[in-house]
Amino acid sequence: MDVNQSTSTETNENSGLFSKGIESFGSWTNDLETLNKEFNDAKPFPNVQINNFFKPEIADALYEVFPKVSDDHKWIVYHNPIEKKHALTDFSSLPEFKQLFALLQTKEFVDIIKQISGIDNLEADPHLHGAGLHQHIPGGKLDMHLDYSIHPITGKERRVNLIIYFTKEWKEEYGGAIELWNEDFTKCEKKLTPCFNTAMLFRTSDVSYHGLPLPIKCPEGNSRKSIAIYYVSDPRPDLANIRYKAQFRPLPTQPVNEKLEQLYRIREKRIITKDDLETIYPDWQTDGNGFW
């Protein structure tokens, strides 16, 4: 077979799920003015929940190919008191997700996010830094945090996060809701259960505390599944707090000993390693008191 013909055939097969482009999304794309108002009026910082994000057949197709953490993919494993999750950023063997992220970076889709967020100079991140597939198995968690503010490669400012959930058969008692906390970090003001084909768009800033700070309690074999992508702009001139890494913090009710405090300080600069845990907090797994 001719090489060009083979490449064309492969491309068509891989992009078939999203061959209709923006029409792959639900009817919410026809009501951007309402979503913009909800986004700007929301507390504790601008955010909006989008139901039926994809058309049902698209969402179901993505769910069917969402890889398990046991599958032979390059999952990055975070396993420490601050974050317990799996992340996948290599989509080379997942053509449906490779095409999905390409669609989410198109000018047409970025224009939609601009209209909802009201940020006119918003851009896609060609590096997809921090984006990807995320999965929390039983016991998974992600402490409350502020995202990095400055992209480590491009120097752009991270402005909005889009998280889309692919979890089926999820009950509220399993936990795993994303929590949005107030500026003073004294209370949670909004929760969103990770229901199938639901998305949340929210603005990142110095006060956009979010996370899932308590271990999830879903049965073995189930997991909290999501994909995340972030949009950036040129840095605002009044940007005060420069962060190149996420800044995590414990819940106000959580006891923090010296060992845990040391891990929080390390996490501000880099990922926590197995050596860190063995050296600083070797008994951490039996010392969580329900917080991990």
N, C-alpha and C positions, 0 to 999 in steps of 0.2 A: 504493500500500500504506500502511496505517496506520503512523505513526511508531513507536508502541509495539510493534506487531507486528514491524516490521523490526528494531528493537533486540533484541527477544527472540530472533528467529531468529539474528541475528549472534552473540549471547552463547552460544546453545546450540551453534552450529557451532564456536566458538572453544574452548569448555570441554569439548567432547566427549571429548578424549583423557584428561581427568582426571575424567570424570563419576562415577567410582566412588570418588573421594577417596582415603582412606588405602589402599584396596584396590589402588591403582596400584603400591604398593611390593611388594617381594619378601617371602618368608616370614620374613625376619629380624625383622619387627615382632612376631612371636610368641615371640621368644626374648630379650626385653630384659634379663632378669636375667643371662643369660650375657654379653651385650654390656657390661653395666654392670661386671661383674667383670673382663672383659678390658680395658676402658677404664681402670679404677682400678689394675690390676696392671701396665700397660704401662710400658715405658721408652722414652725418657728422661723423658717426662712423659705424663700420661694421654692415651691415644689408642686408637682401634679402627678396624680395617679392616672394611668391610661389603661383602660380595660380593653380586652379583645385587640391586643396590639397587632397581631397578625391575623390574616384570614384563617379560619379554623383548619383548613387543609394544610396550610403552610406551618402553623404551629404544631400540628400533629406530626408532620413529616420531620421537623427539627427535633421533636421529642424522641422520635424513634431512633434517631442517629446520635443522640446526645450520649457521649461515651461514659462508661462506668469508670470509677477510679481504679478498678482492677484491670481495665483494658490496657493494651500495649501502646500507650501514648506517653508523651513526655510531661506527665503531671509534675508540677512543682508542689512539694508537700510542706506546709507550715504546721508545726506541731510543738506548741509551747503555751505557756499560760495566757498569752496575749492574743494569739490567733491560732486556730486549728481549722485548716481548710486545705483544699486542693485547687490549684490553678493551672490552666492550660493555655499557653500562648502560641503553640506551634500547631497550625491548622493544615499542615502539608498533606496529612492523610485524612482530612475531614473536608472534602470539597464543598459540602453544603454550608459549613460554617465559614469557610474561606470566602465563598460568594456572598454570604450574609454580611460579613464585615466590609466587603467591598461595596455593597449596596448602602450600608450605613455611613459610608464615607463619601458618597456621591454628592455633587453640588445640590441636586434636587432634594435629597434628604436633609442635608445641612441647612438648606433654606427653611425647611419645616421647623427644625429645632430653633433657628433664629426667630421665627415668628412666635413660637411658644414662649421662648425665654426673653425676647425683646433685646437680645444682644446682637447688634447688627454686624459686628466684625468677627463673628464666630467662624472657626475653621475646624476641619477634621484634623486629626493627628495622624500623619502618614506612618509614624512609627508604632502606632497602637500601644504606646507605653502604658503598662498596667492594665490594658484591656484584655479580654479573653473569656474563657469559660471558667466558671467558679462552681465549686461543689463542696457542700458541708455534709459529712456523714454523721451518724449519731455521735453526740458529744461535741460536734463542731461549734465554733463560736468566732466572733471577731469583735474585739473590744471597741468601745467608742473611740472615734478618732476624727482628726481633721486630715484631709488629703494633702498631698504635696501641692504647693501653689505654683511652682515654677518647673517647667519641663526640663529635665536634666540634659536633654540633647539639643532642643530647639530654642530654649529660653522663653517659650511662650507661657502664658498664664493659663492654668486649668480653670475652666469657668463652669461647665455643667457636666453632670454624670447622668448616664442613661443605663438603667439596670432592667433587664427583662427576665422574667421568671418562667422556668420550664418544669415546675414541680407539680406532679399529679398526686391525687389521693392524699392531700396534706390537710391535717386537722390543726385547729388553732392551738390545742393543748401541746402540740409538738414544739411550740415556740418558733424561733427562726424569723420572726418579724423584723424588718428593718426598723430601727428606732431613730427618730429625729428629736434631738434635745435642744433646750433653749440656750440662749447665749451665756447665761450664768452657770450653765451645767448643773442645775438644781432639779430638773424634772424632764421626763419625756413628754413631748407635746403631740407626737403623732407616731402611729405604728402602721405598717403595711405588711399583712401576712403574704408570704410568697406564693400566691395563687397562680395557677397555670395561665400563661398567656396574658399576664398583667405586667405592666411596666411602671417604673417611677423615674421621672426626670427631676433633678433638683440642682440648684445652684451651689457651687462650692465657694466658700469664702472663709474668713477668719473665724466665723461663728457657726459653721455648718457641721456640728457634731452629729455623727451617725454611726451605726454599727448594729450588730446583734450580739450583745454582751454576755448572754447566758447560754450554756450548752443546750443545743437542741435535743429533743427527746423523741425523734421519729424512730420507727422500728428498723431493725437491721434489714438491709435490702432497699430501703428508701433513702433519699437524700434531698437536700435543698439544692436545686440546680438553677443557675442563672448565667446570663452573659452580661458583660459590662463593657461600655465604651465611653470615652470622654472626649469633650470638645474644648478647644482652646482659642485664645485670641492673643493679640499683642498685649503685653502687661499694661495694666492701668497705671497712670502716673502716680496715683495716690495709694498704690499697693504698699501696705506697711509691713506685713509679716511674710517674710520669704521662707518657704519650706521646700527643700528638695526631697524630703521623705515625709511619709505620713507621721503625724504625732498622735500617739495613743494615750489614753488615760483610763484609770479604773472608775467603776461606778462609785458614787459618793458613799455608798454603804459597804464598799468592799475594803477589808483590811489589807494593808500593803506593808509587807516587811521589807527589810533592807535588800534582800536578795531580789525580790520582785521589782523594787524601785530601780535596781541596777539594770535589770532587763529592759525596763521602759526607757532608760537613758540610752542603752545600746540601740534599741529599735528606732530611735530618732535619727540614727546615722546609717544603720544598715540592717540587714536581715539577721535574726537571731539564729545561731548555729547550734548543732548538737554539742559541740565543744563548749559553747557558752553555758548550756544547761548543765553539762556534767561538771563544769568548774564552779559555777556560781550557785546553781539550785538543783543539785542532783536528786532531791526528793520531791520535786515540784508536782509530780503526778498524783501524789497522795496528800497534797497540802492545799487543795483547791477550795475546800469549804463550800462546795456548790457553785463556785464562780468559774471553774473549769473542770 
